[in-house]
Amino acid sequence: MEALIGCIYLEQGLEKAQAFVLAIFKEKLADLPSEDELKDPKSRLQEFLQSRGYEIPSYELTGVEGEAHRQTFTAECRIPVLGIITRGTSSSRRKAEQDAAALAFKQVVKHHD
């Protein structure tokens, strides 16, 4: 495929090569996630809050259960100014915080609709 695109570029120029690539990959390009969708929930939540003048959320590990090799972590995401507290539970602390942030983000968006 690269050789064909290169040939079109060399024979017909950049505009024709670009049009060819866009025509071939149009559907795939349309299905790509947006930049916001690629961000993790904690980043999305923080950016959303900061863009509206709110303080960033705080995270607290509220529970650890299980044996060392099979622990379950529970974390809270707190946004005091909006009265939002959410919890996430997962096999890693980071994922528990991400889950809590995802739930908080949904509540924040509802709050701003």
Backbone hydrogen bonds, N-H to C=O, Kabsch-Sander energy under -0.5 kcal/mol:
donor,donor_aa,acceptor,acceptor_aa,energy
5,I,1,M,-2.4
6,G,2,E,-2.6
7,C,3,A,-2.4
8,I,4,L,-2.5
9,Y,5,I,-2.4
10,L,6,G,-2.6
11,E,7,C,-2.7
12,Q,8,I,-3.2
13,G,8,I,-0.7
13,G,9,Y,-1.6
17,A,13,G,-2.0
18,Q,14,L,-3.0
19,A,15,E,-2.3
20,F,16,K,-2.2
21,V,17,A,-2.5
22,L,18,Q,-2.6
23,A,19,A,-2.1
24,I,20,F,-2.4
25,F,21,V,-2.6
26,K,22,L,-0.6
29,L,25,F,-2.9
30,A,26,K,-1.9
31,D,27,E,-1.3
32,L,29,L,-0.9
38,L,34,S,-1.1
38,L,35,E,-0.5
39,K,35,E,-0.6
39,K,36,D,-0.9
44,R,40,D,-2.4
45,L,41,P,-2.6
46,Q,42,K,-2.4
47,E,43,S,-2.7
48,F,44,R,-2.3
49,L,45,L,-2.6
50,Q,46,Q,-2.8
51,S,47,E,-2.1
52,R,48,F,-0.6
52,R,49,L,-1.1
53,G,50,Q,-1.5
54,Y,49,L,-2.5
58,S,78,R,-2.1
60,E,76,E,-2.0
62,T,60,E,-0.7
62,T,74,T,-2.5
63,G,74,T,-1.5
65,E,72,T,-2.5
70,R,67,E,-2.0
71,Q,68,A,-0.5
72,T,65,E,-2.7
73,F,90,S,-3.4
74,T,63,G,-2.7
75,A,88,G,-2.6
76,E,60,E,-2.9
77,C,86,T,-2.5
78,R,58,S,-2.9
79,I,84,I,-3.0
82,L,79,I,-1.4
83,G,79,I,-0.7
83,G,80,P,-1.1
84,I,79,I,-2.0
85,I,83,G,-0.5
86,T,77,C,-2.2
88,G,75,A,-2.5
90,S,73,F,-2.2
96,A,92,S,-2.2
97,E,93,R,-2.3
98,Q,94,R,-2.3
99,D,95,K,-2.6
100,A,96,A,-2.2
101,A,97,E,-2.5
102,A,98,Q,-2.3
103,L,99,D,-1.9
104,A,100,A,-2.3
105,F,101,A,-2.8
106,K,102,A,-1.7
107,Q,103,L,-1.7
108,V,104,A,-2.8
109,V,105,F,-2.6
110,K,106,K,-1.9
111,H,107,Q,-2.3
112,H,108,V,-1.5
113,D,110,K,-1.0
